[in-house]
Amino acid sequence: MTVNPREVLPTVRGRQTQAAIDAAARTVIARKGFLAATISDIAGEAGRSAGSFYNYYDSKESMVREWVQRFIADAKASVRAADEPDLSNRERSWRAAATYWYTYRNKLPEIVSVSQLAMVNEDFAAYWHDLCALPISLIAAMVRNAQQDGYCQGDDPNLTALALVSMLNQFCYYQFSGDGRSDAVDDEACITTLANVFHRTIYHKESAPT
């Protein structure tokens, strides 16, 4: 699904104002969630009038639609970076966990907005499906490759990937949601925990029965 981004604004001042509104919206949405955030909240955070928001966006939803295309392009690039060859199993697990973690940290407002809108809007449900399909595809490929080396025999690659992505989404949301929580999160500890879960899930071999 594609989104047609708004044409570039003609003046420096217009671009600066839109950037201020975008930054304010990201801050408010990260703190309150998309559904609870109001245009008055966003305008107040930006130091603008509520009416100025409508010079750039028709609604909160139209704002997020403009964010989505850039996010999907960035996410695809991140997935490719996480799938480099010649990594050890431990390194591959860490790279996958770190890529997901930092994508979530850097794109928290987009992810929160799309995931919440997906519950009530078919278009955004499709966006959410597209966003989740990227890591699911990567992890399923990791599982299939691991199975060729004798790991995780009998596991369904797609279901395993879906389970891991569901866990990642909930874990990251819990860590980052709420007023100011993301600044207190220990990135290294969280990534290490996620990497260990990846490694133990995908790169395990059943012990012989005793």
N, C-alpha and C positions, 0 to 999 in steps of 0.2 A: 504494500500500500504506500502510495507516495503523497507527499504534502507539498503544495506549491508555496515556497516562502515568499513573504512580502518583499516587494521591490526595495532596494537600498534607498534609505531616506536621503533627500537631496542636500540637506544642510548639516554642517557639523553639530550645530545646536540640537537639531532633531535627533541625530544619531546618539548624542550624549544623553538626551532625555530618555530615549528608549532604553539605552543601556542602564540608566539609573533605575528605570521601572523594572527591567528584567532582573537586575541585581536585588532590588527590594522584594520582588515576587519570590525569587529563590530563597531569600532569607525567611520570609513569612511562611512559605509553604514548608520549608524544612522544619520550622518551629511548630506550626499548627496543623500541617496537613493541607491538602488542596481543598477538600470540601469545607473545612472550617475557615479557611482564609477568605477574606472579603476584599473587594476592590478598594474600599476605604482603608483597610489594613495596609495594602500594598502601596497605595498613594502616600499614606502617612509615613511609612518606612522610607519612601523615596524623597520625602519632603516636597511632594507635589500635591496639587488638588486632585480629587477623585475624577473630575472631568478630564484632566490631562491624560489619564489612562486610555480614554476612548479615542484620543488622537492617534493611537498606535495599535490598539486592539479592540475588536468588537466585543470581546468577552474574555473571561479567564480561560475558557476552553480554546478560543482561537489563539491565545498566547501560547498555550502548551502545544498546540498543533505546529506552531512555528519552531518550537524547541525540538520536536520529535525527530524531524528529518536529520538534523545535525547529530542528535544523540545516536540514531541508528547507524549513521556513517562512522561515528567514533567507536561505537561498540564493535562493529565489524573489524575495524583496524585492531582493536584490542584483542579480539578473538584470534586473529591471525598471528599476533605477536606471541600469544600464549602457546601456539602450536608449533614452535620451532623444533626442528629435528635435532638429534644427537644430545638430548637431555637425558639424565638418569631418571628413573622412576620417581625418586624423591624430589629431584629438581622440577620435574613436570608437575607433580602434585602441588609444590609450592608456587610455581608460576601460575597455575590455574587458579589457586586460591587467592593469590595476591592480585591478579588481574581483576577477578570478580570484586574483591574487596575495594580496590581503589576506584573501579568504575562506579560502584555504589556510593562511595564517599563523595566523589567528584560530581556525580549526577543525581544526588539524592532528590532534589526537587522534581526533576523530570520523572524519576522512577516512582516517587510517591504520587505525583499527579496522575500519571498514566495508570498505575495500579488501582487507584481509587476511582478514577473515571471509568475504568474497565468494568466495574460492577454495575454501571448504570447507562453506559453508552456503547453501542455496538462497534463504532469506529475505533474507540479507544480499546475495546476488548481485542480488536484485531491488532492494534499497535502492541499491546501487551503480549499477545501471542508471538508476534514477530520478534520482540525483544528477548523473550524467554527461549525462542527457538534457536537463537545463536549459541548460547552456552550449552543447551541440551545437545545440539549437534556435535559440538566440540567434545563434550564429556562422553557421549555415546561412542564416538570414534576412539577416545582413550580406552574405553572398556573393551571394544573390539580388538584393538591392538594388544592390550594386556592379555586377552584370552588366547591370542595366538602364541603367547609365551607361557601359557599354562596357568594364568591367574584367573581368579573369580569365575571359575568354570560353572556353567549352568545359570549364571545371572543374565537377565534380560538387559541388554545395553541401554535401550531407550527408557525402560522403567527405572533403571539405576540412575541414569542421567536426570530424569525427572525428579526422582527423590532427592538427589543432591542439590539440584537447582532450587527446589522448594525449601530445603533446609537453609541454603545460602540466603535466599530472599528473606526468610523470617529472621535468621540470625543477624543479618546486616541491618534490617529495619529496626530490630529491637535495640541494637547497639547505637544506632545513629538518631533514632527518633527522640523527640522531646527537646525542650528548651535548653540549648547549650550542651547537650550530651556529647556531641561528636568531638568536641575539643578535649574531652576527658578520656576518650577511648584509647586504649593501648593497641596501636596498629600491629606491632610485632607479635604481641601475645595472641591477638585474634587471628592473624594470618597463620601463625604456627599451629593454632588449634584447628583451623579449617584445613590446612595442608595435611595434618595428621589424619583427619577424618577421610579426606580424599585418598590418601595412601593406603589406609587400612581397609577402605571399602573396595578399591579397585585392584590394588596390588597385594592380594592375599591368596594363599593356597591352602586348601583344606588339608588338615592333618590326616594321616592314615589312621584308620580305626585301630584301637588297641585291644 
